[in-house]
Amino acid sequence: MKVLLSVLLLGTTFFTMTLSAKEKYFVVERENESVAVIEDGLAKRHMRHMHNMNHGIIKFAGKDAYLISRDGYVVKFDPKTEKKEAEYKTSKSAIGFVIGKNYVAVANYDDKSVDILTRDLKPIQKIVTGSKNVGIKIYKNMIIFAEMDNDKVAVLKNENQGKGLPKFKIFKEFNVGKMPFDAMIQGHTYIVGFFLTKGFGVINLDTMKYKLIKVTAEGNKPVLKVPHFGFWSLSHDKTFIPAVGDNKVLVYDKKFHFIKNIDVKGLPVFTSLSPDQKYLAVTFSGKNFPTIQIIDTKTLKIIKTFTFPGKVLHVRWSKEYPDLYVSVNDANQVSVIDTRNWKLERDIFQIEHPSGIFLYESKKKK
């Protein structure tokens, strides 16, 4: 009788959690031009015909969702109904985008430009740079991005701020390190990483001052997968950076004073901070593709190592439950780790070649 009661209580608890679930996960299916939808812990549906998803990225802005494909399409869709609302091809190859109040800006590789579109994906402006463009971000009335071929960071300013559709012009350009390849932003600080300079660049967007921070990690191991600096991790008191070409995670304070190099199992690609900032998940490339390691951000020690039956391409922390979602590309599954005991909780199948995992937080179900 006690066992039956426990089972009933467990079932009631799961049912209650399911009814109140706010999270929906959109998982890029890398080889299938599709996106899988995980809801209530299960793969429920697939969004088909979403173009080349080899580098698919999804972002959310209010009630809108946007996707960018590797072959230069931007797609707007409703994250609740999962229906396409508009699409526009900016180039043969696009790598990143940002969403402003009344515009979407796309950084292009192939035709070496930045496209400014309306939120309904109508073209407004094309800014030719003569370079592959990466690391695009927004700060106030500015767009900031790195010109990979020109060793520059460009700042565009909206001259029509608050007066209808935007009109951007070059405001400032910085000569930076060799071959910038991605960037991140926190507050007024834009941080850019390089392939060929042993350091990273920091721009204060209020004072428009630039400085180069030299890294302390050594090594020239081949970079088999580009670390996306959008997955550097910034806690309230530390900055965690995956080293390029070395088996280390670099730790700095908020003023970029060096704290420590954490030795990890392989060449790190992503560092992903948990919502409570207590833990850092690290993914790798090369022979350690199937591995993730968990770092305690207080002690800066590795507390757990997981190995999966295939390449790990992405991770995503739940904001509602103590779960860490892991896309295991070769095994056609998303694995879920219970972060209370650091045990593998379950595997979600019916997902083909998963890559990026993107979390949409909706209102509670009634």
Number of C-alpha atoms within 10 A of each C-alpha: 6 7 8 9 10 11 12 12 12 12 12 12 12 13 13 11 14 16 13 14 19 17 21 19 24 24 29 31 29 19 15 17 17 22 29 21 22 21 16 17 16 15 19 12 15 18 17 12 11 21 20 20 24 17 18 28 22 23 16 19 12 9 11 15 20 25 22 29 24 21 22 24 22 29 21 24 19 14 21 12 7 16 11 15 14 14 18 16 17 25 21 14 22 30 22 28 26 19 20 20 10 13 19 21 24 27 30 27 24 18 19 21 22 27 21 26 24 18 18 16 21 14 16 16 15 15 15 12 16 15 20 22 31 26 28 26 23 19 18 12 15 19 21 23 27 29 28 24 16 18 18 20 25 20 23 19 20 17 15 12 14 10 8 8 17 22 15 21 14 14 14 12 16 15 12 24 22 18 18 27 24 25 25 21 22 9 10 15 16 22 23 26 30 21 19 12 16 18 19 20 20 20 20 14 18 10 8 13 10 17 12 17 16 13 17 12 19 13 11 9 11 11 17 14 15 15 26 17 22 18 19 22 21 21 18 8 10 20 20 24 25 28 26 29 22 19 21 22 26 20 22 18 16 13 9 13 12 17 12 16 20 19 14 22 18 21 29 29 28 29 29 23 23 21 14 8 17 13 21 21 22 27 28 28 21 14 12 17 23 20 22 26 20 23 23 15 18 10 9 16 14 19 12 13 15 13 13 17 14 17 24 26 23 25 25 20 22 18 15 12 13 16 20 20 20 26 30 27 26 16 18 20 22 28 21 23 19 15 17 9 9 16 12 14 13 13 17 17 13 14 27 22 21 29 30 24 27 20 18 19 17 14 9 11 9 5
